[in-house]
């Protein structure tokens, strides 16, 4: 909802103060000087789902949000990136593994954290090379069996793990 995003106060085009006005079916920040309407676009993340010997690769977050909890290697998609490339890049940064995306698994809507991703795109990947070691915003990386999973950081990751447990992936 737009009211959660009151941090946008000035017009990106002319610098005028924005006012909350109903436009295009919702209350949005609008510039009364140049008529610019600000739209709050969702953040998009991409993640790499890797399994080996019936174990799932997870990274432990070294930063907030959810510091100390585990998740699938992944991160925010930059405006110029293909999401599959993002998933591979983030996986390499966080795990030390060079992977290639093999299959788009799912897109999970996740509006549970106001500063987090609105959508997470999950890819199944194949490991090509590298040595497993935590990096970037992860302080640990490990393989976990389906029945011995650590505390999971994010809603979208938990949704995918639940599908894995129920045999609904792949």
Phi, psi and omega in degrees: 000145185297331182294339177285348186245050182284358181288352176264105186248340186232148181293131179287345180268315187235353177086358179294155176293136179271149177239145177282116182224145177287118177220139176053041173083007179206160176283123184223156174291127183230140175270120180279353179271309183249000176073018176290136174249128179269128176252135178271103179277143179289150173281141180244132176241158176229143184223152183251115180271114180237126175235151180204127181053043180060029175237151183252136178276124179231153175242146177264129184288132179262358182226164174281153000284158175066035177303133179090351178261165187253151180205174175286141176302129181175181179181185184291141177278125174285154185304330184264001185262149166281133183304325178295322177293322177300313181300317179293317180297310181298321179298316179298317181296321187269339186236346185080002183260134172272122182231159172239140176287131180257326187204138171284120182272310183188164171240120183249124175285135187212074179270037184269343178235120184298333180260001183263192182286139173278332179220138174239125179261120182257132177241142169275135183240167176236129180284129180257320182192180175111167177244129183295115176202139181291144178204178178057241183263019176245139178249001175202152177215138183198164176265137181231137176283160185301332182260002181225055182272146176281185177290129186267139187284313194235152180305311184298320178296317180297321177301314181293321178296319177299320178295320178298314180298327182269008178069026184262001177258148176073000000 
